[in-house]
Amino acid sequence: MSLISALAISIGVLGGVATWLFLGPLAGGLQIWAAFIAWACFFHCGGKEHGLKATILANAAGAVMASLSLIAVSRGGMADTLGLPLWAGICVGIGVMVMILLANLPALSAVPALVYGFAATAALSLLTTDGLANLTSGSLANPVVTVILSMIVGAVFGYVSEKLAGALVGSGTAARHA
């Protein structure tokens, strides 16, 4: 079987399982779209154990940086003085600069993975009713918690789909050729 066919089968089947899980037993907390972003990120980071580690660590760091940026925007007190667009631009600009500087650390060197975590967290925070208000909550109401957990599950699904595709082609080299 070709690698593309094996990946189509493994990702298709596991994508269906993941969707069922997120819309069924895990409904109300985790986000399937964030899981799929991390799943793709796993392959983008080269797959295997290294890709899994890089994806999880960098997605999580990006999510934390987004939350710190959004907390500064929403609670920093300068939006009234400077105007929200300027204050938000300053906070996000500084947050993104710090986030990219984190890539100097080998464990966080996957810059796209940092950005995926940041973007997913910003999206969930800004598009849900109480997203900004819950940024410091210790529950699944916190967009950071939700995104990080969703992305961890997605990265694990990526890892499993790589292993399954490798077994289908008999070589275990799915990520290298994806």
HELIX and SHEET records of a PDB file:
HELIX    1   1 LEU A    3  LEU A   23  1                                  21    
HELIX    2   2 ILE A   32  HIS A   44  1                                  13    
HELIX    3   3 LYS A   48  ARG A   75  1                                  28    
HELIX    4   4 ALA A   79  LEU A   82  1                                   4    
HELIX    5   5 LEU A   84  LEU A  101  1                                  18    
HELIX    6   6 LEU A  102  ASN A  104  5                                   3    
HELIX    7   7 PRO A  106  LEU A  108  5                                   3    
HELIX    8   8 VAL A  111  LEU A  127  1                                  17    
HELIX    9   9 PRO A  143  VAL A  169  1                                  27    
HELIX   10  10 ALA A  174  HIS A  177  1                                   4    
END                                                                             
